[in-house]
């Protein structure tokens, strides 16, 4: 079994094991209407990027958030800055090391409701085999049977060994990376 297959199987098993039995079925991600982007600075200039491939397993009732779970995986090889030369560098060992770590994952450990469609999702973010606790603020809006979850959070790229060797110099590429997401969902219970 490949590492990618094992990670996918582990994520699915963890998501379903941790989720309570609910009356409604899990929410479904609509990838074509969703996006995961990131912003960093290179020599002080903001640089925008995005991930083209990702998936989520969401077992969540907004009225009982503490009983929910979220598992998210990103294909690290799908990272793009929109510049062919940069895009060719990101899969290499010093950046995402896609050959060894094809996916970055997030698995929730707690979900807290804050009111008015706002939630705080705490969990483990694992990139390149480096796991860190993160807190992700999420805003959910609904229209008809569709839901949109948006939010952003800050990570330190060096905590995950993204940009090794000469790229650890944060005067060239900043250590702070803001991750932003907009996830279109169907099947989420009403707020």
C-alpha positions in Angstrom: 0.0 0.0 0.0 1.4 3.4 -0.9 1.8 6.2 1.7 -0.9 8.2 -0.2 -3.4 5.3 0.0 -2.5 4.7 3.6 -3.0 8.3 4.5 -6.3 8.5 2.7 -7.5 5.3 4.4 -6.4 6.6 7.8 -8.2 9.9 7.2 -11.4 8.3 6.2 -11.3 5.8 9.1 -10.5 8.6 11.6 -13.2 10.8 10.3 -15.9 8.1 10.5 -14.6 6.7 13.8 -14.6 10.0 15.6 -18.0 11.1 14.2 -21.2 10.4 16.2 -24.1 8.7 14.5 -26.2 11.6 13.1 -29.6 11.7 11.5 -28.3 13.5 8.4 -25.6 12.3 6.1 -22.2 13.9 6.0 -21.8 17.2 4.2 -20.2 17.0 0.7 -17.5 19.3 -0.6 -18.2 20.8 -4.0 -14.6 21.1 -5.3 -15.4 23.1 -8.4 -16.9 25.9 -6.3 -14.2 25.7 -3.5 -10.7 27.1 -3.1 -7.7 26.9 -0.8 -5.2 29.7 -1.3 -2.1 30.9 0.5 -0.2 34.2 0.8 3.4 34.7 1.7 6.0 37.4 1.0 9.1 37.1 -1.1 11.5 39.9 -0.5 8.7 41.9 1.1 6.3 41.5 -1.9 3.1 39.5 -1.3 3.0 36.3 -3.4 -0.4 34.5 -3.9 -0.7 30.8 -4.5 -3.3 28.1 -4.5 -3.8 24.4 -4.2 -5.7 22.8 -7.1 -6.6 19.5 -5.5 -8.0 18.9 -2.0 -10.8 16.9 -0.3 -12.7 17.1 2.9 -14.7 14.7 5.1 -17.2 16.7 7.2 -19.5 15.2 9.8 -20.9 18.2 11.4 -24.2 19.5 12.8 -24.0 23.3 13.3 -26.4 22.9 16.3 -24.1 20.4 17.9 -20.6 21.4 16.8 -18.8 19.7 19.7 -20.0 16.3 18.3 -18.6 17.0 14.8 -15.4 16.2 13.0 -13.5 17.6 10.0 -10.7 15.9 8.1 -9.1 17.7 5.2 -6.4 16.6 2.8 -4.4 18.7 0.3 -2.5 17.3 -2.7 0.8 19.2 -2.1 1.8 18.5 -5.7 -1.1 20.7 -6.8 0.5 23.9 -5.2 0.7 26.7 -7.8 2.1 30.2 -7.7 1.1 30.7 -11.3 4.7 30.9 -12.5 6.0 27.8 -14.2 9.5 28.1 -12.8 8.2 28.4 -9.2 5.6 25.7 -9.7 8.4 23.3 -10.9 10.4 24.0 -7.6 7.6 23.5 -5.1 7.4 19.6 -5.4 11.2 19.3 -4.6 12.5 18.0 -1.3 13.4 21.4 0.1 9.8 22.7 -0.3 6.9 20.2 -0.2 8.9 17.0 -0.9 5.9 15.6 -2.8 7.6 12.3 -3.5 7.8 11.5 0.2 4.8 13.5 1.5 2.2 13.7 -1.2 -0.5 15.1 1.1 -0.9 17.7 3.8 -3.6 16.8 6.3 -5.8 18.4 8.9 -7.9 16.5 11.5 -10.1 18.3 14.0 -9.8 17.5 17.7 -12.5 19.9 18.8 -15.2 22.2 17.3 -16.6 25.0 19.3 -19.7 27.1 18.3 -19.3 30.9 18.8 -22.7 32.0 17.6 -23.9 33.6 14.3 -22.5 30.9 12.1 -19.0 31.3 13.6 -17.0 28.3 14.8 -13.5 27.6 16.1 -12.0 24.3 14.8 -9.0 23.0 16.7 -6.9 20.2 15.2 -3.6 18.8 14.0 -2.1 20.1 10.7 0.5 17.8 9.3 2.8 18.9 6.5 5.9 17.0 5.5 5.5 14.7 8.6 5.6 17.7 10.9 2.3 18.0 12.9 1.3 21.1 14.8 -1.8 22.2 16.7 -3.7 24.9 14.9 -6.9 26.8 15.6 -9.0 27.7 12.6 -11.8 30.3 12.7 -14.6 29.3 10.4 -17.6 31.4 9.2 -20.5 29.4 7.7 -23.2 31.1 5.6 -26.2 29.3 4.0 -28.4 30.0 1.1 -31.0 27.4 0.1 -29.5 24.0 0.5 -26.0 25.2 0.0 -23.4 26.2 2.7 -20.2 28.1 2.4 -17.4 27.8 5.0 -14.8 30.5 4.9 -11.8 31.4 7.0 -8.1 32.0 7.2 -5.3 31.2 9.6 -1.5 31.8 9.9 1.2 29.2 9.9 5.0 29.4 10.2 6.4 27.6 7.1 9.6 26.7 8.9 7.6 24.8 11.6 6.8 22.4 8.7 10.2 22.5 7.0 8.8 24.2 3.9 11.8 25.9 2.4 14.9 24.2 3.7 18.7 24.9 3.3 19.3 28.4 1.9 15.5 29.0 1.9 15.4 29.2 5.7 16.4 32.8 5.4 13.2 34.6 6.2 14.4 37.9 4.7 14.0 36.2 1.2 10.8 34.2 1.8 8.8 35.2 4.9 8.2 32.6 7.6 4.5 33.7 7.9 2.0 32.1 5.5 -1.7 32.9 5.6 -3.9 30.0 4.4 -7.3 31.0 3.2 -10.2 28.8 2.2 -13.7 29.0 0.8 -15.5 25.6 0.9 -18.8 25.1 -0.9 -20.8 22.4 0.8 -24.1 20.5 0.2 -26.0 18.5 2.8 -25.0 20.6 5.9 -27.7 20.9 8.5 -29.3 24.3 8.9 -27.5 26.8 11.2 
